[in-house]
Amino acid sequence: MLLLAAAAVPALAAVPPVQEAQTLLSQGDYSGALERLDRYLAASPQDAEARFSRGLALVKLNRIDEAIKAFAELTRDYPQLPEPYNNLAVLYAQKGDYEKARDALEAALATHPAYATAHENLGDIYSALAGAAYNRALQLDQGNQAVRYKLSLINQLGNGPGAYVAATSAAPAAPKPAPAAVAPPVAAAAAAPPAAVPVPTPAPADTAAQTATSTLNAWAKAWSAKDVDGYLSFYAADFQPEGGSSRAVWEAQRRERVAKPARISVRLLSPHVSRIDGHRLRVDFVQDYSSDSVNDKARKSVELSDSGGSWKIVRETVR
């Protein structure tokens, strides 16, 4: 069964109305959560976390077509987020459209190749597609025992522990639809409804989390010192700038903006670390920036990847 993602952006960055809605979701008040999110989104229509939570509420209310529309719009507006693609795959699989589910998962992996949940779900989708192909073969040749045996193996995979996993920003853990057992006359594979998984849990205060926070403090220090090369050295080679610009264009802009002010001060306030997978962490914080001409505080989310023992920035989002 495919696993649904429960959160697309960091919990720390959530504004109180979104947090309230997420609490209502966890308490089973799906209609109340949806109403709260709709009111908030009327004033803040681009809040990715609120829109993602709204999609989950629609799933819980079994308003699947509306949920598909919500997640599809998220993939259009925030193509760098893999979780909406994953949840689209879960919903497509529920409707038996495994080709669309496969395409959505491949899109998720194009943005985050290390997304273990999407890989697991993609394997399940390929199993479902194989089951459908064996079903068709058996309908055409009822006496083919080799096909019948292969189909039984696929059905055993579908009935084993776990199922399609719904994606989350961290590690999801919910049921996913699996092909139904088939016996003559052969029936099409069935999909079980997906379930949302818990919000990502904070990473323990381990060495990796402490090192990631120290890395970002050093990044802020290099920025404050206007050490452009040092500042850029904290970004991974596969860093993808927000907004879709190329790495070269982004780097040229950053060089100009870091070097231009006469004075810069950057501080990280209330950093919160959560683990995405075995090789990636996300740090959510309030960025306190000031220069000779600007004073600004903004919520920020930075994803870091373990690169040979050091942490490098692979994604950066300002809220």
CORSULNOR-V502639 format. One record per backbone hydrogen bond with DSSP energy under -1.0 kcal/mol. NH is the residue of the N-H (numbers start at 1). CO is the residue of the C=O. E is the energy in kcal/mol with one decimal. If there is no record, write none. Layout:
# CORSULNOR-V502639
<<NH | CO | E> <NH | CO | E>>
This chain:
# CORSULNOR-V502639
<<2 | 164 | -1.2> <3 | 165 | -2.8> <4 | 166 | -1.3> <4 | 195 | -1.1> <14 | 11 | -1.5> <19 | 15 | -2.1> <20 | 16 | -2.8> <21 | 17 | -2.0> <22 | 18 | -2.5> <23 | 19 | -2.1> <24 | 20 | -2.2> <25 | 21 | -2.3> <26 | 22 | -2.2> <27 | 23 | -1.4> <28 | 25 | -1.4> <29 | 24 | -2.5> <30 | 28 | -1.5> <33 | 29 | -2.1> <34 | 30 | -2.4> <35 | 31 | -2.4> <36 | 32 | -2.3> <37 | 33 | -2.5> <38 | 34 | -2.6> <39 | 35 | -1.9> <40 | 36 | -1.9> <41 | 37 | -3.0> <42 | 38 | -1.3> <43 | 40 | -1.2> <44 | 40 | -1.9> <47 | 44 | -1.5> <51 | 47 | -2.3> <52 | 48 | -2.4> <53 | 49 | -2.6> <54 | 50 | -2.2> <55 | 51 | -1.8> <56 | 52 | -1.8> <57 | 53 | -2.2> <58 | 54 | -2.2> <59 | 55 | -1.9> <60 | 56 | -2.5> <61 | 57 | -1.8> <62 | 59 | -1.9> <63 | 58 | -2.9> <64 | 62 | -1.1> <67 | 63 | -2.1> <68 | 64 | -2.8> <69 | 65 | -2.0> <70 | 66 | -2.3> <71 | 67 | -2.7> <72 | 68 | -2.6> <73 | 69 | -2.2> <74 | 70 | -1.5> <75 | 71 | -2.1> <76 | 72 | -1.5> <77 | 73 | -2.3> <78 | 74 | -3.2> <81 | 78 | -2.0> <86 | 82 | -2.0> <87 | 83 | -2.5> <88 | 84 | -2.1> <89 | 85 | -2.1> <90 | 86 | -1.9> <91 | 87 | -2.2> <92 | 88 | -2.9> <93 | 89 | -2.6> <94 | 90 | -2.0> <95 | 91 | -1.5> <96 | 93 | -1.3> <97 | 92 | -2.6> <98 | 96 | -1.3> <101 | 97 | -1.8> <102 | 98 | -2.7> <103 | 99 | -2.3> <104 | 100 | -2.4> <105 | 101 | -2.2> <106 | 102 | -2.3> <107 | 103 | -1.8> <108 | 104 | -1.9> <109 | 105 | -2.3> <110 | 106 | -1.4> <111 | 107 | -1.1> <112 | 108 | -2.1> <115 | 112 | -1.9> <116 | 114 | -1.2> <119 | 115 | -1.7> <120 | 116 | -2.5> <121 | 117 | -2.8> <122 | 118 | -2.5> <123 | 119 | -2.1> <124 | 120 | -1.9> <125 | 121 | -2.5> <126 | 122 | -2.5> <127 | 123 | -1.8> <128 | 124 | -2.3> <129 | 125 | -2.8> <130 | 126 | -2.5> <131 | 127 | -2.7> <132 | 128 | -2.3> <133 | 129 | -2.1> <134 | 130 | -2.6> <135 | 131 | -2.3> <136 | 132 | -2.1> <137 | 133 | -2.2> <138 | 134 | -2.5> <139 | 135 | -2.2> <140 | 136 | -1.7> <141 | 137 | -1.5> <144 | 141 | -1.8> <145 | 143 | -1.2> <148 | 144 | -1.8> <149 | 145 | -2.4> <150 | 146 | -2.2> <151 | 147 | -2.6> <152 | 148 | -1.9> <153 | 149 | -1.8> <154 | 150 | -2.0> <155 | 151 | -2.4> <156 | 152 | -2.0> <157 | 153 | -1.9> <158 | 154 | -2.1> <159 | 155 | -1.6> <165 | 2 | -1.7> <166 | 3 | -7.3> <169 | 7 | -1.6> <195 | 175 | -1.1> <203 | 273 | -1.2> <206 | 204 | -3.1> <210 | 206 | -2.2> <211 | 207 | -2.8> <212 | 208 | -2.5> <213 | 209 | -2.1> <214 | 210 | -2.4> <215 | 211 | -2.5> <216 | 212 | -2.0> <217 | 213 | -2.1> <218 | 214 | -2.2> <219 | 215 | -2.2> <220 | 216 | -2.5> <221 | 217 | -2.0> <222 | 218 | -2.5> <223 | 219 | -2.1> <224 | 220 | -2.8> <225 | 221 | -2.0> <226 | 223 | -1.5> <227 | 222 | -2.5> <228 | 226 | -1.4> <231 | 227 | -3.0> <232 | 228 | -2.6> <233 | 229 | -1.4> <234 | 231 | -1.3> <235 | 232 | -1.6> <236 | 313 | -2.7> <239 | 236 | -1.7> <240 | 314 | -1.5> <244 | 241 | -1.3> <250 | 246 | -2.5> <251 | 247 | -2.8> <252 | 248 | -2.1> <253 | 249 | -2.1> <254 | 250 | -2.5> <255 | 251 | -2.5> <256 | 252 | -1.8> <257 | 253 | -2.5> <258 | 254 | -2.5> <259 | 255 | -1.9> <260 | 256 | -2.0> <265 | 290 | -2.8> <267 | 288 | -2.1> <269 | 286 | -2.8> <272 | 284 | -2.2> <274 | 282 | -2.5> <276 | 280 | -2.1> <277 | 280 | -1.5> <281 | 304 | -2.3> <282 | 274 | -3.1> <283 | 302 | -3.0> <284 | 272 | -2.7> <285 | 300 | -2.4> <286 | 269 | -2.6> <287 | 298 | -3.4> <288 | 267 | -2.8> <289 | 296 | -3.2> <290 | 265 | -2.3> <291 | 294 | -2.9> <296 | 289 | -3.3> <298 | 287 | -1.7> <300 | 285 | -3.0> <301 | 317 | -2.7> <302 | 283 | -2.5> <303 | 315 | -2.5> <304 | 281 | -3.0> <305 | 312 | -2.7> <306 | 279 | -2.7> <307 | 310 | -4.2> <312 | 305 | -2.3> <313 | 234 | -2.9> <314 | 303 | -2.6> <315 | 303 | -1.3> <317 | 301 | -2.9> <319 | 299 | -2.9>>
